[in-house]
Amino acid sequence: MGIGGTLEYLSDLISSSGLKHKKKKQLQTVELKVRMDCDGCELKVKKALSSLSGVKSVDINRKQQKVTVTGYVEANKVLKKAKSTGKKAEIWPYVPYNLVAQPYVAQAYDKKAPPGFVRNVDNTATTAIVTRYEDPYITLFSDENPNACSIM
């Protein structure tokens, strides 16, 4: 611990004794899906997100339409700032397909998803649908079927 670290530690001790201590934000990564077509769009989004306080880095993958922001930021503020550029933006909706129980159901499969990814969906919605298979041969010779075989 150098002199700077010691001074910061003592300053935190003194300031926290009399006033309410502010909770520090945690370092987190926010992933967004932002519609970008050209270098100008990419630069505009990067410049806007870099101007947020607490942002450490902004990585953009234009091919996947993915923006990754790392820093001491809140996800909703990053999303709001990305939308303020005039681009269509949303929280990254995709997860790797091996993390989803049924990746090829209608709700999860998305043609626009990057390779190896599907939409993140709630598993309870997809498992609640149960269809009953009825064997056609059982009903063919049933007494309740008026069109049943009369040989018996």
FIGUVEX-963780 format. One line per 5 residues: their letters; for each residue x, y, z of N, C-alpha, C. Coordinates in nm, 3 decimals. Last residue first. Example, Ala and Ser with C-alpha at 12.3 -4.5 7.8 and 13.67 -1.06 7.14 Angstrom:
SA> 1.285 -0.225 0.708 1.367 -0.106 0.714 1.290 0.003 0.787 | 1.319 -0.569 0.780 1.230 -0.450 0.780 1.320 -0.330 0.780
***
This chain:
MISCA> -6.581 -5.790 -3.564 -6.577 -5.850 -3.431 -6.715 -5.867 -3.383 | -6.647 -5.654 -3.793 -6.613 -5.795 -3.801 -6.618 -5.861 -3.665 | -6.685 -5.386 -3.811 -6.795 -5.466 -3.756 -6.770 -5.616 -3.762 | -6.478 -5.118 -3.723 -6.490 -5.242 -3.798 -6.598 -5.330 -3.732 | -6.640 -4.802 -3.667 -6.544 -4.908 -3.636 -6.573 -5.032 -3.720
NPNED> -6.790 -4.578 -3.673 -6.735 -4.624 -3.799 -6.637 -4.739 -3.781 | -6.849 -4.515 -3.410 -6.957 -4.566 -3.494 -6.909 -4.620 -3.630 | -6.663 -4.599 -3.134 -6.648 -4.545 -3.269 -6.758 -4.602 -3.359 | -6.693 -4.740 -2.904 -6.747 -4.604 -2.906 -6.738 -4.540 -3.044 | -6.558 -4.972 -2.938 -6.704 -4.980 -2.937 -6.767 -4.842 -2.944
SFLTI> -6.274 -4.963 -3.162 -6.340 -4.925 -3.038 -6.491 -4.938 -3.050 | -6.092 -5.004 -3.364 -6.172 -5.117 -3.319 -6.245 -5.088 -3.188 | -5.976 -4.751 -3.393 -6.032 -4.818 -3.510 -6.125 -4.932 -3.469 | -5.854 -4.672 -3.164 -5.986 -4.617 -3.191 -6.054 -4.687 -3.309 | -5.616 -4.814 -3.193 -5.700 -4.837 -3.075 -5.841 -4.787 -3.101
YPDEY> -5.497 -4.717 -3.420 -5.547 -4.855 -3.423 -5.636 -4.886 -3.303 | -5.398 -4.461 -3.366 -5.519 -4.474 -3.450 -5.577 -4.616 -3.450 | -5.305 -4.349 -3.051 -5.280 -4.452 -3.150 -5.406 -4.473 -3.234 | -5.235 -4.023 -2.979 -5.338 -4.126 -2.971 -5.316 -4.224 -3.086 | -5.041 -3.821 -2.784 -5.042 -3.903 -2.904 -5.145 -4.013 -2.884
RTVIA> -5.089 -3.499 -2.672 -5.112 -3.640 -2.643 -5.119 -3.716 -2.775 | -4.859 -3.242 -2.598 -4.958 -3.298 -2.689 -4.969 -3.448 -2.662 | -4.804 -2.974 -2.394 -4.790 -3.119 -2.405 -4.900 -3.168 -2.498 | -4.649 -2.692 -2.293 -4.726 -2.743 -2.405 -4.699 -2.893 -2.418 | -4.466 -2.628 -2.101 -4.605 -2.640 -2.059 -4.693 -2.699 -2.170
TTATN> -4.217 -2.579 -2.201 -4.242 -2.714 -2.151 -4.387 -2.734 -2.109 | -4.220 -2.312 -2.275 -4.206 -2.411 -2.380 -4.238 -2.552 -2.329 | -4.249 -2.174 -2.036 -4.348 -2.153 -2.142 -4.340 -2.263 -2.247 | -4.026 -2.242 -1.887 -4.156 -2.290 -1.842 -4.262 -2.274 -1.951 | -3.803 -2.114 -1.999 -3.822 -2.258 -2.024 -3.960 -2.306 -1.985
DVNRV> -3.803 -1.811 -2.170 -3.835 -1.876 -2.044 -3.867 -2.023 -2.071 | -3.530 -1.748 -2.395 -3.672 -1.759 -2.363 -3.688 -1.831 -2.230 | -3.307 -1.587 -2.590 -3.323 -1.630 -2.451 -3.473 -1.630 -2.419 | -3.249 -1.708 -2.919 -3.310 -1.611 -2.829 -3.326 -1.670 -2.690 | -2.925 -1.854 -2.988 -3.071 -1.850 -3.001 -3.124 -1.747 -2.902
FGPPA> -2.613 -1.906 -3.161 -2.695 -1.838 -3.061 -2.843 -1.854 -3.092 | -2.468 -2.005 -3.371 -2.445 -2.065 -3.239 -2.527 -2.002 -3.129 | -2.449 -1.701 -3.551 -2.429 -1.847 -3.550 -2.398 -1.898 -3.410 | -2.690 -1.452 -3.436 -2.557 -1.493 -3.483 -2.541 -1.645 -3.477 | -3.031 -1.432 -3.550 -2.934 -1.455 -3.443 -2.798 -1.492 -3.503
KKDYA> -3.223 -1.421 -3.741 -3.130 -1.310 -3.736 -3.022 -1.327 -3.629 | -3.388 -1.636 -3.698 -3.303 -1.638 -3.817 -3.196 -1.530 -3.813 | -3.429 -1.791 -3.395 -3.435 -1.661 -3.460 -3.338 -1.662 -3.577 | -3.591 -1.993 -3.160 -3.518 -1.987 -3.287 -3.538 -1.853 -3.354 | -3.766 -1.959 -2.944 -3.622 -1.945 -2.924 -3.547 -1.927 -3.056
QAVYP> -4.029 -1.997 -3.030 -3.996 -1.876 -2.954 -3.846 -1.853 -2.947 | -4.025 -2.249 -3.163 -4.055 -2.127 -3.237 -4.015 -2.000 -3.162 | -3.737 -2.446 -3.074 -3.880 -2.416 -3.067 -3.902 -2.278 -3.129 | -3.469 -2.513 -3.064 -3.532 -2.499 -3.195 -3.683 -2.483 -3.190 | -3.363 -2.551 -2.807 -3.323 -2.434 -2.885 -3.397 -2.413 -3.016
QAVLN> -3.456 -2.637 -2.518 -3.511 -2.668 -2.651 -3.481 -2.550 -2.744 | -3.279 -2.542 -2.317 -3.325 -2.680 -2.318 -3.376 -2.722 -2.456 | -2.985 -2.355 -2.375 -3.131 -2.358 -2.381 -3.176 -2.503 -2.395 | -2.716 -2.368 -2.399 -2.768 -2.333 -2.267 -2.920 -2.338 -2.261 | -2.650 -2.408 -2.664 -2.636 -2.523 -2.574 -2.683 -2.493 -2.432
YPVYP> -2.674 -2.160 -2.789 -2.784 -2.257 -2.803 -2.771 -2.377 -2.711 | -2.597 -1.871 -2.595 -2.550 -1.987 -2.672 -2.656 -2.097 -2.674 | -2.846 -1.611 -2.628 -2.761 -1.695 -2.544 -2.709 -1.809 -2.632 | -2.964 -1.277 -2.698 -2.924 -1.411 -2.738 -2.835 -1.479 -2.633 | -3.028 -1.009 -2.661 -3.132 -1.109 -2.635 -3.088 -1.254 -2.658
WIEAK> -2.887 -0.736 -2.512 -2.851 -0.852 -2.595 -2.945 -0.969 -2.565 | -3.126 -0.476 -2.502 -3.034 -0.559 -2.427 -3.010 -0.686 -2.509 | -3.138 -0.269 -2.798 -3.202 -0.350 -2.695 -3.094 -0.428 -2.621 | -3.194 -0.008 -3.038 -3.108 -0.077 -2.942 -3.192 -0.155 -2.842 | -3.171 0.171 -3.329 -3.255 0.074 -3.259 -3.164 -0.008 -3.168
KGTSK> -3.039 0.505 -3.299 -3.030 0.366 -3.345 -3.125 0.279 -3.265 | -3.028 0.749 -3.187 -3.123 0.731 -3.296 -3.121 0.591 -3.354 | -2.884 0.787 -2.963 -2.813 0.809 -3.090 -2.906 0.796 -3.210 | -3.042 0.707 -2.756 -3.038 0.851 -2.783 -2.961 0.883 -2.912 | -2.991 0.439 -2.727 -3.112 0.477 -2.801 -3.111 0.625 -2.836
AKKLV> -2.762 0.458 -2.570 -2.752 0.399 -2.704 -2.874 0.437 -2.789 | -2.871 0.565 -2.337 -2.773 0.644 -2.411 -2.758 0.591 -2.553 | -3.034 0.352 -2.257 -3.095 0.482 -2.286 -3.000 0.569 -2.369 | -2.840 0.155 -2.208 -2.941 0.134 -2.311 -3.004 0.267 -2.353 | -2.706 0.274 -1.994 -2.632 0.246 -2.117 -2.730 0.228 -2.233
KNAEV> -2.911 0.276 -1.805 -2.853 0.404 -1.850 -2.775 0.386 -1.980 | -2.959 0.003 -1.766 -3.066 0.086 -1.824 -3.013 0.222 -1.872 | -2.715 -0.089 -1.654 -2.759 -0.135 -1.786 -2.864 -0.043 -1.848 | -2.481 0.135 -1.511 -2.607 0.061 -1.498 -2.658 0.030 -1.639 | -2.124 0.105 -1.457 -2.243 0.164 -1.518 -2.365 0.077 -1.489
YGTVT> -1.827 0.085 -1.459 -1.912 0.104 -1.341 -2.039 0.177 -1.386 | -1.767 -0.138 -1.739 -1.740 -0.026 -1.651 -1.833 -0.024 -1.532 | -1.807 -0.213 -2.078 -1.756 -0.256 -1.949 -1.726 -0.133 -1.866 | -2.021 -0.300 -2.333 -1.973 -0.189 -2.253 -1.931 -0.243 -2.117 | -2.048 -0.418 -2.651 -2.017 -0.460 -2.515 -1.955 -0.342 -2.442
VKQQK> -2.275 -0.463 -2.907 -2.193 -0.364 -2.839 -2.173 -0.413 -2.696 | -2.343 -0.622 -3.216 -2.328 -0.635 -3.071 -2.233 -0.528 -3.017 | -2.384 -0.708 -3.475 -2.466 -0.596 -3.424 -2.461 -0.593 -3.271 | -2.210 -0.885 -3.583 -2.314 -0.942 -3.497 -2.411 -0.836 -3.445 | -2.060 -0.696 -3.726 -2.115 -0.811 -3.797 -2.228 -0.875 -3.716
RNIDV> -1.966 -0.516 -3.537 -2.071 -0.473 -3.629 -2.135 -0.591 -3.703 | -1.891 -0.511 -3.227 -1.883 -0.614 -3.331 -1.998 -0.586 -3.428 | -1.717 -0.302 -3.008 -1.827 -0.314 -3.104 -1.794 -0.422 -3.206 | -1.660 -0.209 -2.675 -1.621 -0.296 -2.786 -1.741 -0.315 -2.878 | -1.549 0.021 -2.454 -1.662 -0.004 -2.544 -1.610 -0.087 -2.661
SKVGS> -1.450 0.056 -2.110 -1.424 0.020 -2.250 -1.555 -0.003 -2.324 | -1.539 0.202 -1.884 -1.397 0.169 -1.900 -1.364 0.134 -2.045 | -1.760 0.442 -1.768 -1.734 0.346 -1.875 -1.583 0.327 -1.889 | -1.804 0.645 -1.588 -1.786 0.511 -1.535 -1.755 0.407 -1.640 | -2.024 0.844 -1.780 -1.928 0.836 -1.670 -1.923 0.693 -1.616
LSSLA> -2.031 0.830 -2.137 -2.094 0.801 -2.008 -1.989 0.794 -1.898 | -1.883 0.844 -2.367 -1.901 0.968 -2.292 -1.971 0.947 -2.157 | -1.900 0.599 -2.485 -1.775 0.632 -2.416 -1.789 0.757 -2.332 | -2.145 0.619 -2.612 -2.133 0.532 -2.495 -2.005 0.559 -2.418 | -2.085 0.803 -2.818 -2.191 0.832 -2.721 -2.175 0.748 -2.595
KKVKL> -1.882 0.670 -2.959 -1.856 0.802 -2.900 -1.959 0.835 -2.791 | -2.017 0.441 -3.048 -1.899 0.429 -2.960 -1.871 0.560 -2.888 | -2.213 0.553 -3.214 -2.253 0.475 -3.095 -2.136 0.467 -2.997 | -2.050 0.675 -3.411 -2.149 0.753 -3.337 -2.188 0.684 -3.207 | -1.907 0.457 -3.514 -1.836 0.565 -3.446 -1.930 0.648 -3.359
ECGDC> -2.117 0.312 -3.634 -2.035 0.251 -3.531 -1.963 0.359 -3.448 | -2.205 0.493 -3.825 -2.297 0.448 -3.719 -2.217 0.393 -3.602 | -1.973 0.505 -3.983 -2.025 0.626 -3.918 -2.119 0.591 -3.803 | -1.947 0.252 -4.088 -1.847 0.299 -3.993 -1.894 0.422 -3.916 | -2.286 0.112 -4.094 -2.162 0.163 -4.153 -2.064 0.206 -4.044
DMRVK> -2.503 0.003 -3.955 -2.482 -0.034 -4.095 -2.344 0.004 -4.147 | -2.645 -0.127 -3.661 -2.541 -0.041 -3.720 -2.511 -0.091 -3.861 | -2.849 -0.170 -3.394 -2.852 -0.176 -3.541 -2.752 -0.076 -3.597 | -2.738 -0.340 -3.114 -2.761 -0.208 -3.173 -2.751 -0.221 -3.324 | -2.770 -0.508 -2.830 -2.785 -0.532 -2.974 -2.825 -0.397 -3.032
LEVTQ> -2.535 -0.509 -2.559 -2.650 -0.454 -2.630 -2.651 -0.503 -2.774 | -2.420 -0.592 -2.242 -2.419 -0.627 -2.384 -2.548 -0.578 -2.447 | -2.216 -0.483 -1.987 -2.350 -0.469 -2.045 -2.338 -0.498 -2.194 | -2.043 -0.581 -1.705 -2.042 -0.579 -1.851 -2.186 -0.577 -1.901 | -1.925 -0.400 -1.415 -2.009 -0.497 -1.485 -1.997 -0.479 -1.636
LQKKK> -1.820 -0.319 -1.100 -1.777 -0.331 -1.239 -1.862 -0.437 -1.307 | -2.063 -0.164 -0.890 -1.973 -0.274 -0.922 -1.938 -0.270 -1.070 | -2.068 0.148 -0.721 -2.119 0.060 -0.826 -2.015 -0.047 -0.854 | -2.074 0.198 -0.370 -2.002 0.204 -0.497 -2.066 0.107 -0.596 | -2.291 0.381 -0.172 -2.259 0.247 -0.220 -2.192 0.259 -0.357
KHKLG> -2.183 0.630 0.047 -2.241 0.597 -0.083 -2.198 0.458 -0.124 | -2.253 0.663 0.383 -2.154 0.614 0.286 -2.226 0.575 0.158 | -2.355 0.959 0.540 -2.395 0.829 0.486 -2.295 0.788 0.379 | -2.099 1.104 0.753 -2.200 1.108 0.648 -2.241 0.967 0.609 | -1.909 1.043 0.950 -2.007 1.149 0.972 -2.121 1.146 0.873
SSSIL> -1.757 0.822 0.864 -1.799 0.829 1.004 -1.910 0.932 1.023 | -1.674 0.846 0.604 -1.784 0.754 0.630 -1.834 0.763 0.773 | -1.457 1.022 0.610 -1.582 1.065 0.546 -1.699 0.973 0.579 | -1.263 0.869 0.744 -1.309 0.996 0.800 -1.443 1.035 0.741 | -1.229 0.649 0.570 -1.264 0.629 0.711 -1.324 0.756 0.771
DSLYE> -1.150 0.773 0.331 -1.275 0.697 0.335 -1.322 0.675 0.478 | -0.903 0.877 0.414 -1.008 0.969 0.372 -1.145 0.900 0.373 | -0.759 0.643 0.457 -0.789 0.731 0.570 -0.902 0.828 0.535 | -0.752 0.546 0.190 -0.812 0.465 0.297 -0.851 0.553 0.415 | -0.611 0.750 0.064 -0.747 0.720 0.020 -0.822 0.641 0.128
LTGGI> -0.365 0.731 0.197 -0.444 0.854 0.208 -0.590 0.830 0.168 | -0.288 0.475 0.113 -0.308 0.503 0.256 -0.395 0.627 0.274 | -0.260 0.512 -0.162 -0.358 0.415 -0.111 -0.389 0.439 0.035 | -0.051 0.699 -0.165 -0.181 0.732 -0.224 -0.290 0.641 -0.172 | 0.157 0.553 -0.052 0.107 0.672 0.017 -0.031 0.709 -0.034
GM> 0.080 0.202 -0.103 0.162 0.323 -0.112 0.098 0.438 -0.037 | 0.085 -0.118 0.000 0.000 0.000 0.000 0.089 0.123 0.000
***
